[in-house]
Amino acid sequence: MSSRRQRLLLLARIAVWLVVIACVFVFARNLRWHAVADSFHAANPALLLLAVVLWIPCTALQGTRWFSLVRAVKPVDWLTVVSCAYVGYAGSAVLPMRAGEAVRIELLARSAGLPRAVSLGTVAIDHTVNGVVMFVLAATLPLLLPVPVWTRVVVWSGVGVAAVLVTVMLRLARKPSRRETPPGKLMDVVLRLRAGLVGLRRPRSALGAFAAAGGAWTLEIATTMTALAAFHLPHGVAPAMAVLFGVNLALAMPAPPANLGNFELGAGFALVALGGERDQAAAFALGLHALQVLPTLLMGGISLLHFRRRQLAGVAHVATHPSELEEAATAEARSAALDQPASISRASP
């Protein structure tokens, strides 16, 4: 990646962060912080603890979703893949721009002996499966709540986009045709991902991933419902789904470490849009974020024990230089494409 492009990306990220900070300032300016503190004091500690207990198996199922797709590429034990996922989730909690994704890609590549390009492909379809299940669930919101027209348009458009994305991924997952010329930049991207997309072509892997995603979302809805009840807010299935959809829309923006600001904006605005009181919504958003981040950091720390010191040293470098992972994956894809004609000629009689 050229230095000019890196500078442009950095400036774009800074601009997005400034927008997020401005939105947080606007939201927080009129808060009565003593009322926010009172909402915390009035929260039910037993229900908050139950929400934490529900969140831990939820993240384990998220890791299992990824495992179902990884095992289609190479037999890797469940604990290794889930440990990679937990370390990545914890990395995103302390690193900006969700750099924990680069951490789990590199850690899987090193621990399972996979090329980085293949590891990147498995993460790409992991996010695809998660997004499809999210939009399918969100599509039921207009049937459960009197949401504005724009919300219906966003939700149902998202379902269509998710369907198109799955179709594209399935096409890319097909075995590539033979190439006689080196690939261009676009084909570089395709080759980087293609080898890791085979999970979508294996019914067992795909069904396992979608089942794990459904279970994870079910537990996440239950976690959110429990947290809403702890803060004495309407805690049915529909409000919990609305909050989660608002959070995930906000997380689509490039985020500071731990999604700080994005998460609170998404959850807070969703509750206010449902008629909630602003101060109570702010307390809930902060509380829900904390009960997710703290267990994730704990599980990430425990998962580090699964890996060797040499593996962690390499991953620590990637965590501070995530752009190098993309460059390495591109180099691997280009090398594989250049080697392919030679292998074809050797196979010819």
Backbone hydrogen bonds, N-H to C=O, Kabsch-Sander energy under -0.5 kcal/mol:
donor,donor_aa,acceptor,acceptor_aa,energy
6,Q,2,S,-2.2
7,R,3,S,-2.3
8,L,4,R,-2.3
9,L,5,R,-2.6
10,L,6,Q,-2.4
11,L,7,R,-2.5
12,A,8,L,-2.4
13,R,9,L,-2.5
14,I,10,L,-2.5
15,A,11,L,-2.3
16,V,12,A,-2.2
17,W,13,R,-2.6
18,L,14,I,-2.3
19,V,15,A,-1.9
20,V,16,V,-2.6
21,I,17,W,-2.9
22,A,18,L,-2.4
23,C,19,V,-2.4
24,V,20,V,-2.7
25,F,21,I,-2.5
26,V,22,A,-2.4
27,F,23,C,-2.5
28,A,24,V,-2.8
29,R,25,F,-1.9
30,N,26,V,-0.6
31,L,28,A,-1.4
33,W,31,L,-1.0
35,A,32,R,-1.1
36,V,32,R,-1.8
37,A,33,W,-2.3
38,D,34,H,-2.0
39,S,35,A,-1.9
40,F,36,V,-1.7
41,H,37,A,-2.3
42,A,38,D,-1.9
43,A,39,S,-0.6
43,A,40,F,-0.9
44,N,230,A,-1.9
48,L,44,N,-1.9
49,L,45,P,-2.3
50,L,46,A,-2.0
51,A,47,L,-2.1
52,V,48,L,-1.8
53,V,49,L,-2.3
54,L,50,L,-2.1
55,W,51,A,-1.7
56,I,52,V,-1.5
58,C,54,L,-1.2
59,T,55,W,-2.2
60,A,56,I,-1.8
61,L,57,P,-2.1
62,Q,58,C,-1.6
63,G,59,T,-2.1
64,T,60,A,-2.0
65,R,61,L,-2.2
66,W,62,Q,-1.4
67,F,63,G,-2.3
68,S,64,T,-2.3
69,L,65,R,-0.8
69,L,66,W,-0.7
70,V,66,W,-2.3
71,R,67,F,-2.6
73,V,70,V,-1.9
74,K,70,V,-2.1
76,V,74,K,-0.7
81,V,77,D,-1.6
82,V,78,W,-2.6
83,S,79,L,-2.2
84,C,80,T,-2.3
85,A,81,V,-2.2
86,Y,82,V,-2.7
87,V,83,S,-2.5
88,G,84,C,-2.2
89,Y,85,A,-2.8
90,A,86,Y,-2.6
91,G,87,V,-2.3
92,S,88,G,-2.2
93,A,89,Y,-0.9
94,V,90,A,-0.6
94,V,91,G,-1.2
95,L,91,G,-1.9
97,M,255,A,-3.0
98,R,95,L,-0.6
99,A,96,P,-1.3
101,E,98,R,-1.9
102,A,99,A,-0.5
103,V,99,A,-1.5
104,R,100,G,-2.4
105,I,101,E,-1.9
106,E,102,A,-2.4
107,L,103,V,-2.6
108,L,104,R,-2.1
109,A,105,I,-2.2
110,R,106,E,-2.3
111,S,107,L,-2.5
112,A,108,L,-2.5
113,G,109,A,-0.8
114,L,108,L,-0.5
114,L,109,A,-0.9
119,S,115,P,-2.3
120,L,116,R,-2.7
121,G,117,A,-1.8
122,T,118,V,-2.0
123,V,119,S,-1.6
124,A,120,L,-2.0
125,I,121,G,-2.0
126,D,122,T,-1.6
127,H,123,V,-2.2
128,T,124,A,-1.7
129,V,125,I,-2.7
130,N,126,D,-2.1
131,G,127,H,-2.6
132,V,128,T,-2.4
133,V,129,V,-2.2
134,M,130,N,-2.2
135,F,131,G,-2.5
136,V,132,V,-2.2
137,L,133,V,-2.3
138,A,134,M,-2.8
139,A,135,F,-1.8
140,T,137,L,-1.5
141,L,138,A,-1.8
143,L,140,T,-1.0
144,L,140,T,-0.8
144,L,141,L,-1.6
145,L,141,L,-2.7
147,V,145,L,-2.0
152,R,148,P,-1.5
153,V,149,V,-2.3
154,V,150,W,-2.4
155,V,151,T,-2.7
156,W,152,R,-2.7
157,S,153,V,-2.2
158,G,154,V,-2.1
159,V,155,V,-1.7
160,G,156,W,-1.7
161,V,157,S,-2.6
162,A,158,G,-2.6
163,A,159,V,-2.1
164,V,160,G,-2.2
165,L,161,V,-2.6
166,V,162,A,-2.3
167,T,163,A,-2.1
168,V,164,V,-2.5
169,M,165,L,-2.6
170,L,166,V,-2.6
171,R,167,T,-2.0
172,L,168,V,-2.5
173,A,169,M,-1.9
174,R,171,R,-1.2
188,D,184,G,-1.8
189,V,185,K,-1.5
190,V,186,L,-1.9
191,L,187,M,-3.0
192,R,188,D,-2.1
193,L,189,V,-1.5
194,R,190,V,-2.8
195,A,191,L,-0.8
196,G,193,L,-1.6
197,L,194,R,-1.7
200,L,197,L,-1.9
201,R,198,V,-1.5
202,R,198,V,-0.7
202,R,199,G,-0.6
206,A,202,R,-2.8
207,L,203,P,-2.9
208,G,204,R,-2.1
209,A,205,S,-2.5
210,F,206,A,-2.6
211,A,207,L,-2.5
212,A,208,G,-2.4
213,A,209,A,-2.4
214,G,210,F,-2.5
215,G,211,A,-2.3
216,A,212,A,-2.6
217,W,213,A,-2.6
218,T,214,G,-2.1
219,L,215,G,-2.3
220,E,216,A,-2.3
221,I,217,W,-2.5
222,A,218,T,-2.2
223,T,219,L,-2.6
224,T,220,E,-2.3
225,M,221,I,-2.6
226,T,222,A,-2.3
227,A,223,T,-2.3
228,L,224,T,-2.6
229,A,225,M,-2.3
230,A,226,T,-2.1
231,F,227,A,-1.5
232,H,229,A,-1.6
233,L,228,L,-2.8
240,A,236,G,-1.7
241,M,237,V,-2.5
242,A,238,A,-2.4
243,V,239,P,-2.3
244,L,240,A,-2.3
245,F,241,M,-2.4
246,G,242,A,-2.3
247,V,243,V,-2.5
248,N,244,L,-2.4
249,L,245,F,-2.0
250,A,246,G,-2.0
251,L,247,V,-2.0
252,A,249,L,-1.0
253,M,250,A,-1.4
258,A,92,S,-2.2
258,A,95,L,-0.5
259,N,256,P,-1.9
260,L,257,P,-1.8
263,F,259,N,-2.4
265,L,261,G,-2.4
266,G,262,N,-2.5
267,A,263,F,-2.6
268,G,264,E,-2.7
269,F,265,L,-2.6
270,A,266,G,-1.6
271,L,267,A,-2.0
272,V,268,G,-2.4
273,A,269,F,-2.6
274,L,270,A,-1.2
275,G,272,V,-1.7
276,G,271,L,-2.7
281,A,277,E,-2.6
282,A,278,R,-2.3
283,A,279,D,-2.0
284,F,280,Q,-2.4
285,A,281,A,-2.6
286,L,282,A,-2.3
287,G,283,A,-2.5
288,L,284,F,-3.3
289,H,285,A,-2.0
290,A,286,L,-2.1
291,L,287,G,-2.4
292,Q,288,L,-0.8
292,Q,289,H,-0.6
293,V,289,H,-2.6
294,L,290,A,-2.3
296,T,292,Q,-1.4
297,L,293,V,-2.5
298,L,294,L,-2.1
299,M,295,P,-2.9
300,G,296,T,-2.3
301,G,297,L,-2.3
302,I,298,L,-2.2
303,S,299,M,-2.3
304,L,300,G,-1.2
305,L,302,I,-1.3
306,H,303,S,-1.9
307,F,304,L,-1.7
312,L,308,R,-2.0
313,A,309,R,-2.1
314,G,310,R,-1.7
315,V,311,Q,-2.0
316,A,312,L,-2.4
317,H,313,A,-1.4
318,V,314,G,-1.7
319,A,315,V,-2.4
320,T,316,A,-1.2
321,H,317,H,-1.2
324,E,321,H,-1.6
325,L,322,P,-1.1
326,E,322,P,-0.8
327,E,323,S,-1.7
328,A,324,E,-2.5
329,A,325,L,-2.5
330,T,326,E,-2.3
331,A,327,E,-2.3
332,E,328,A,-2.3
333,A,329,A,-2.3
334,R,330,T,-2.6
335,S,331,A,-2.4
336,A,332,E,-2.4
337,A,333,A,-2.2
338,L,334,R,-2.3
339,D,335,S,-1.9
340,Q,336,A,-1.2
342,A,338,L,-0.6
343,S,339,D,-2.2
344,I,340,Q,-2.0
345,S,341,P,-2.4
346,R,342,A,-2.1
347,A,343,S,-1.5
348,S,344,I,-0.9
